[in-house]
Amino acid sequence: MSVQEPEIPLTGTTGERLKTFALDDAARRRLTDIAARYWEIAAYAVLVAFAGGLRFYNLGARAMHHDESLHGYFSYGFTKQLREFFTTGSATDAYKHVPFMHGPFQFIGNGFVMFVFGDGEFQARTMAAAMGTAMVFMPFLLRKQLGTVGALAAAAFIAISPTLMYYSRFTREDIYTAFWTLGMVVFMWQYITTRRDRYLYLTAGFLALSFATKETTFMTAGAFIVFLDFLFATHLADRIREKTPEMRGWQYAALIAGLSTVAWAIAFAWPWIDKWRRRYDLDELPPEANLLIVMGTLSLPMYAAAVQLLPFFGKTWQNRAGDNSASHIASQEFGVAMVMVWSLIAISASLGMLWKPRTWLIAAACFWVPYVLLYTTFFTNMPGFFSGIWGSMDYWISQQDVRRGNQ
């Protein structure tokens, strides 16, 4: 049975002919099917476009804030480095990581934007506006957790949030850190839901870029690791309770609390506790334990300088932030710094290889490649590796007694 084509008049205006076609029953059904299938994507597209307009409109009109001027200056150093490299093959004024200016991502990223699009207030804020706009789409990936309406509401709130919009029009590390942190939340939940390794790798990459952006990552990464440890402890407690039906509520709560202190160790010891696992039908590590291993091993070397907080090191160690070399390691602590950094890297790699060698190596590459490239400014400042992995925490530990602005 053939489908009768709509009778489209050969005369009249183009608008009248299009109207006749659009009102055809078959066309209406096609449009309805498209709308039903793609309305959600269209809603996000509208929100992203709206957020982009708010963030990019008149972006260069406002004068530079004090912090913006510093960040713009150091970013321009990388811009000049690129220009000299492509014109003379050398760089006389290369950007180098300095702990008090936070991580290198914003300077290298903004420097690259200014290299491509020229210098100016608008260009210096372009990356912040772009990443602030991209955040609006991220709740789309959390629809299973938030629900369709909840995810759309989250995207709308991100789009119109005065705080997020302000920092999206402000060339400082705040919005970049928010972007990486939200991305880690998205990818962790995606991995827990799907067990697809690509989300492990994305989590590792975003973790590296967050460490390369701002030192608040020491706290956010720690919070994520503690949360994953708690999820794993709850998983273990649930399995134990299944085999212990007489367990009471308070005993279950106490079991979770107790397991939370050792769940991370159980995850690493998983291959060697087969007898205990069989007792509770624990066949394979749950996804939250895999995330715990990946994030824990990759983050571990970043906390090398925290050794100074141990009681026997004394208060003077906490005020030795190095400024006598490009590595930003004080001469008095150089030996301890080298031992701690390389020991923690070795421990991290050993634990990861005992878990899943191939998966961990790919995750480690997703973490260490961007980390090393950024902190060494693409191998033009090799001491930058140590100014990042030791100097960053070392400097901010020394700043805790300063209380700038009477904080």
Secondary structure, 3 states (H helix, E strand, C coil): CCCCCCCCCCCCCHHHHHHHHHCCHHHHHHHHHHHHHHHHHHHHHHHHHHHHHHHHCCCCCCCCCHHHHHHHHHHHHHHHHHHHHHHCCCCCCCCCCCHHHCCCHHHHHHHHHHHHHCCCHHHHHHHHHHHHHHHHHHHHHHHHHHCHHHHHHHHHHHHHCHHHHHHHCCCCCHHHHHHHHHHHHHHHHHHHHHCCHHHHHHHHHHHHHHHCCCCCHHHHHHHHHHHHHHHHHHHHHHHHHHCCCCCCHHHHHHHHHHHHCCHHHHHHCHHHCHHHHHHCCCCCCCHHHHHHHHHHHHHHHHHHHHHHHCHHHCHHHHHCCCCCCCCCCCHHHHHHHHHHHHHHHHHHHHHHHHHCHHHHHHHHHHHHHHHHHHHCCCCCCCCHHHHHHHHHHHHHHHCCCCCHHHC
